[in-house]
Amino acid sequence: MPEQTIVLHTMANGVTLIIEPMAAVQSAAVTLQLPAGVSHEAAGKNGTSALLGEMMLRGAGDLDSRGLSTALDNLGVHHSLSPGWFHLTLSAATVATRLPEALVLLTDIVRKPRFDADQFANCRIGREQILRSIEDEPKQKLMIELKRRCYAPPYNRPVEGSLKDLEGISLDDLSQHYQRCCVPQGAVIGIAGRVDPEQLIEQCEKLFGDWEGELPPPITELEPRDKSGHLDHESTQTHIGIAYPTVPVRHPDYYRAWAAVSILSGGMSSRLFTKVREERGLCYAIGASLNSLRDRARVLCYAGTTNERAQETLDVTLQELANYGDDVTESELSRCKARAKSSLIMQGESAMSRSGSLVRDWFHLGRITTLDEIRDRVDNLTVEEVREFAVNNTAQQFQVLTIGPEPLSCQGQVDLGALE
Amino acid sequence: MKFEKVVLDNGLTIVGEINPNVHSVAFGFFVRTGARDETTGVSGVSHFLEHMVFKGTETRTAADVNRLFDEVGAKYNASTSEEITLYYAAILPEYFAETFALLADIMYPSLRDDDFNIEKNVILEEIGMYDDMPAFSAYEKLMESHFRGHPLSQSILGSVESIQALTADQMRQYHREHYLAGNITLAVAGNIEWSEVLDLANQHCQHWPAGQTERDITEATPTGGTIVIPKSGTVQEHVAQMSPAPPSASPLRFAAEILSVIVGDDSNSRLYWELIEPGDAEAAELGYNDYDGSGAFMTFLSCRPEDTARLLAKIGELYDDINQNGVTEAELEQAKNKVASRIVLRSERPMGRLSALGSNWVYRKQYRSVEDDLNTLHQLTTDDIAEMLKQYPLGQQSTVAIGPLESL
């Protein structure tokens, strides 16, 4: 593994700064997380977080929308501000020599958004267009609706927002969400690339040191929720989504859970790809991934298949999931380890993926895992552990959701026992 | 970084950009064949064949192939375009030899009937998947209509009918005729010894059949037209438009590329400020597609159906203005800064360099380092753009719209 140094600095106001210098790259990447994601939105105002992200890029400090875009482009800063279930995340990358100037702009985006009223009207119409476009993409819609059904509110809110709430969100709502959630406590800045940590700490202290604000109040979990299992759509394919519980990143069994999903769906020799696509030709796209929130997680599976073969695809996929566990082989686990090793090393080549990992680790674990540590954890996994985990955590109930012209026979909450 | 190049006796060209400062190595076989090289009876065969390559050889089953790639943790895949079928892998240097042996071996697959019949279903599913993506469907239809009468009009995926009718024998024949060493470029980027690349290529590729196919690269002369495809159940109108642009070997391509950033990048471009910022459209972009002998500017718009005509007219006015008055110095400077940073960021990983290395060779028989690209970019002037626009003005010659509308 490439040598790693990680520097952690906590400011007096609560901002956490994590820096990873990388000698072999020319770039620098910044990931800045604010606790302003959709779970923190006021009830009935889903979309506030997405709108806030857009508004923050439409003018900050002395610069109006166009001035800000131009300044960022002139520094070669590639950037995005995306809402998540817990955070609003500003990601940016540029050549490392430009980082100090870029940081000044990024700070203004976070600390001095202008919130011009006419910009807000445009933003909301633009957001409506984005949400309408999702209606035309059944796969994307399926995954949003599957999450809505497998997590309890407010953790199940679409990060993109909802058409039904959009109209009711005002600039005031946005401003309140900003005041409440865009605060130094809970803000995490991860920076990776060709950088000097000492200089960066000094600069960030100047930029963020006098920022004030308290952590937003904890999220209150609400009662679920829509359990329906089919959405009508005049599509060529039936899009199938399946969700079942697993453990989140912070759980001691996380690496076992990760390996279990990776054997199911990582690489082209994985179970689902082999059984559903390669051996039966039932679909082109099939996969499963581990979706981890802070204290809960789900495995989310997707398969897209033409309508006449959709039932068979769903049946075969559920059978594979149901029978999975004590048959995990040594060679499956060793392939899983090999893929992990190369992913980790390639991650070490990219400032962008490193800065993202720094803040993700901090959120999930409250510390940074080095690439070496991850590799050790993965290398030490045994087949017995993965089998045991898979067997003990085989879900009895799956959440099945389909989008297509006709519902399938298994949908909604499907009991595994009843299938066998 | 060091550039290396060699041609084997059978005509296989090998280009390498060796960089000891990275931790991985990426390599790919760029086969100069794609949808445009297909005869009408075998529409979709290039792409279907790309899938079949992974089904193995006399000594390896499909499951073996998948397993072996995963055993070394390779990031591997393949893609088919109108002009190139690419097979690639990124791996750690210690696994280069075995991954190379595997990928080189499967380039000449068995194409067994039973594998062919199962995979045919997967291809049909892929066609179905894209059918549920209106933006992609609009692109496919636009290629077909804009380039009508020209080989570039030929579909990459083929149709449900053409795929159903395709036989394994037809595919074997296509493979025999097109997978000739003279049609293939091996590109290697990253941390590897050049001598190791040569040894492996000599060992695994030297017996490949020599030869090369010809491709008619006469520039397309599109006549334009509008096609509206009503699709029930859709909410937004998805519109794609094309007009001619410089071909891939043209020196005007750099101006065309930077112009597409100034006019139609997804942020801070003319289209962005005119259509996206006010909330009029969900997407409004201009891209530059270069092909062998031809090129196209492609506009993409996604908006409310009732706004479509008005917004297309607005785009037309914007293009007229650009054609007449060009772009400003400030716009150009800003786009240069943006693109320069993109080039540097993309080049940090071997996978990021592989596609540039391979395409530059396949299309132009040229090596261009990151510095070459940055220098060319730096030297571009507004006059270069004006010069390019004289020959290839921005336009809306061919249109395909998919969505609720019956007509535009």
Chai-1 contact restraints between the chains, C-beta under 6 A:
chainA,res_idxA,chainB,res_idxB,connection_type,confidence,min_distance_angstrom,max_distance_angstrom,comment,restraint_id
A,A24,B,N21,contact,1.0,0.0,6.0,A-B,restraint_1
A,V25,B,E348,contact,1.0,0.0,6.0,A-B,restraint_2
A,Q26,B,V344,contact,1.0,0.0,6.0,A-B,restraint_3
A,S27,B,L345,contact,1.0,0.0,6.0,A-B,restraint_4
A,S69,B,N268,contact,1.0,0.0,6.0,A-B,restraint_5
A,T70,B,Q334,contact,1.0,0.0,6.0,A-B,restraint_6
A,D73,B,N268,contact,1.0,0.0,6.0,A-B,restraint_7
A,D73,B,Q334,contact,1.0,0.0,6.0,A-B,restraint_8
A,D73,B,N337,contact,1.0,0.0,6.0,A-B,restraint_9
A,D73,B,K338,contact,1.0,0.0,6.0,A-B,restraint_10
A,N74,B,Q334,contact,1.0,0.0,6.0,A-B,restraint_11
A,N74,B,N337,contact,1.0,0.0,6.0,A-B,restraint_12
A,G76,B,N337,contact,1.0,0.0,6.0,A-B,restraint_13
A,G76,B,S341,contact,1.0,0.0,6.0,A-B,restraint_14
A,A93,B,L345,contact,1.0,0.0,6.0,A-B,restraint_15
A,T94,B,S341,contact,1.0,0.0,6.0,A-B,restraint_16
A,V95,B,S341,contact,1.0,0.0,6.0,A-B,restraint_17
A,V95,B,V344,contact,1.0,0.0,6.0,A-B,restraint_18
A,N122,B,P278,contact,1.0,0.0,6.0,A-B,restraint_19
A,N122,B,G279,contact,1.0,0.0,6.0,A-B,restraint_20
A,I125,B,G279,contact,1.0,0.0,6.0,A-B,restraint_21
A,G126,B,G279,contact,1.0,0.0,6.0,A-B,restraint_22
A,Q129,B,E282,contact,1.0,0.0,6.0,A-B,restraint_23
A,I130,B,E282,contact,1.0,0.0,6.0,A-B,restraint_24
A,R132,B,V235,contact,1.0,0.0,6.0,A-B,restraint_25
A,R132,B,Q236,contact,1.0,0.0,6.0,A-B,restraint_26
A,S133,B,Q236,contact,1.0,0.0,6.0,A-B,restraint_27
A,S133,B,E282,contact,1.0,0.0,6.0,A-B,restraint_28
A,S133,B,S302,contact,1.0,0.0,6.0,A-B,restraint_29
A,E135,B,V235,contact,1.0,0.0,6.0,A-B,restraint_30
A,D136,B,P134,contact,1.0,0.0,6.0,A-B,restraint_31
A,D136,B,T234,contact,1.0,0.0,6.0,A-B,restraint_32
A,D136,B,V235,contact,1.0,0.0,6.0,A-B,restraint_33
A,D136,B,Q236,contact,1.0,0.0,6.0,A-B,restraint_34
A,P138,B,D132,contact,1.0,0.0,6.0,A-B,restraint_35
A,E234,B,S232,contact,1.0,0.0,6.0,A-B,restraint_36
A,E234,B,G233,contact,1.0,0.0,6.0,A-B,restraint_37
A,S235,B,D132,contact,1.0,0.0,6.0,A-B,restraint_38
A,T236,B,G128,contact,1.0,0.0,6.0,A-B,restraint_39
A,T236,B,D131,contact,1.0,0.0,6.0,A-B,restraint_40
A,T236,B,D132,contact,1.0,0.0,6.0,A-B,restraint_41
A,Q237,B,G128,contact,1.0,0.0,6.0,A-B,restraint_42
A,Q237,B,M129,contact,1.0,0.0,6.0,A-B,restraint_43
A,Q237,B,D132,contact,1.0,0.0,6.0,A-B,restraint_44
A,G267,B,D70,contact,1.0,0.0,6.0,A-B,restraint_45
A,M268,B,N66,contact,1.0,0.0,6.0,A-B,restraint_46
A,S269,B,N66,contact,1.0,0.0,6.0,A-B,restraint_47
A,S269,B,R67,contact,1.0,0.0,6.0,A-B,restraint_48
A,S269,B,D70,contact,1.0,0.0,6.0,A-B,restraint_49
A,G281,B,I118,contact,1.0,0.0,6.0,A-B,restraint_50
A,G281,B,N121,contact,1.0,0.0,6.0,A-B,restraint_51
A,G281,B,V122,contact,1.0,0.0,6.0,A-B,restraint_52
A,C283,B,E125,contact,1.0,0.0,6.0,A-B,restraint_53
A,Y284,B,V122,contact,1.0,0.0,6.0,A-B,restraint_54
A,Y284,B,E125,contact,1.0,0.0,6.0,A-B,restraint_55
A,Y284,B,E126,contact,1.0,0.0,6.0,A-B,restraint_56
A,Y284,B,M129,contact,1.0,0.0,6.0,A-B,restraint_57
A,A285,B,M129,contact,1.0,0.0,6.0,A-B,restraint_58
A,G304,B,M129,contact,1.0,0.0,6.0,A-B,restraint_59
A,T306,B,G128,contact,1.0,0.0,6.0,A-B,restraint_60
A,R335,B,D70,contact,1.0,0.0,6.0,A-B,restraint_61
A,R335,B,E71,contact,1.0,0.0,6.0,A-B,restraint_62
A,A338,B,E71,contact,1.0,0.0,6.0,A-B,restraint_63
A,A338,B,V72,contact,1.0,0.0,6.0,A-B,restraint_64
A,A338,B,G73,contact,1.0,0.0,6.0,A-B,restraint_65
A,R339,B,G73,contact,1.0,0.0,6.0,A-B,restraint_66
A,K341,B,G73,contact,1.0,0.0,6.0,A-B,restraint_67
A,S342,B,G73,contact,1.0,0.0,6.0,A-B,restraint_68
A,S342,B,L92,contact,1.0,0.0,6.0,A-B,restraint_69
A,I345,B,H23,contact,1.0,0.0,6.0,A-B,restraint_70
A,I345,B,L92,contact,1.0,0.0,6.0,A-B,restraint_71
A,M346,B,S24,contact,1.0,0.0,6.0,A-B,restraint_72
A,E349,B,V22,contact,1.0,0.0,6.0,A-B,restraint_73
A,E349,B,H23,contact,1.0,0.0,6.0,A-B,restraint_74
A,E349,B,R349,contact,1.0,0.0,6.0,A-B,restraint_75
A,S350,B,R349,contact,1.0,0.0,6.0,A-B,restraint_76
